[in-house]
Amino acid sequence: MKNRLRVLRAECRWSQADLGKHVGVSRQAINAVENGKHVPSLPLAFKLAEVFDLRIDDVFDPHDDPED
């Protein structure tokens, strides 16, 4: 799933580990979501959006279909 996590993280000058600490997951989990290898659970997606004070669809592309 396409997302803006890398850009948002860079704007905050956070590492993947930093973001992981903010939302309660590992650096590896953040890496997998950023690279589209893992679709986050709904609770994690909410946490990720909340930490950047954004809506979920401002972080994740709701029109990106992983089946395409």
N, C-alpha and C positions, 0 to 999 in steps of 0.2 A: 504494500500500500504506500503510495507516494505521501510524503510528509515534509514539513518544514523544520523538523527537529534540529538538524545540523545548523541551519541558519540561525534559528532562535537561540540555540546554545551558544553559538559564536558571539551573538550580540550581547549575551550575558557574561561572556568570557568564562564559560563553564566547560569542564571536561565531561566526557561521558560518565565518568565516575561521580562527578559533582551532581549531575542531573539525576543519576540513579539514586543518590543519597536523598535528594529532595522528594523523590516519589516512591522510595522504598524498594528498588530493584537493583540488580547488579549492573555493572558497566557493560557486561556481555549482553544483557537484555536490551539495554539502550542501543547498543551497536546493531543488534538484530532488527530492532524496530526501525532505526534510521535507514538501514540498508534494504528495507523491504523484505527481509527474510522471515519476519515474524509479524503477524497482525496482533496488535495489543488487545487485551481484554477491554471491555467497556469501562470497568473501574480504572484501569491503568490509563486509558485514553483520557478519561475525565481528569485524572491527577496531572497528566502531562499538560493538558490545556490549562488547568487551574494554575499551575506553577508559573506559567507565562501570562496569566490573566487574559486568556483568550478563550474563544469557543472551540469546541472539538473540530468543527469544520474549517476553522482558521488555521489549524495545525495539520489536519489530515485532509486529503482530497476525497470528498464524498463521492466523486464521480469516477474514481479510479477503481476499476473492476479487476481483481487479481486473476480472474479467469480469462481475461483478454490477452 
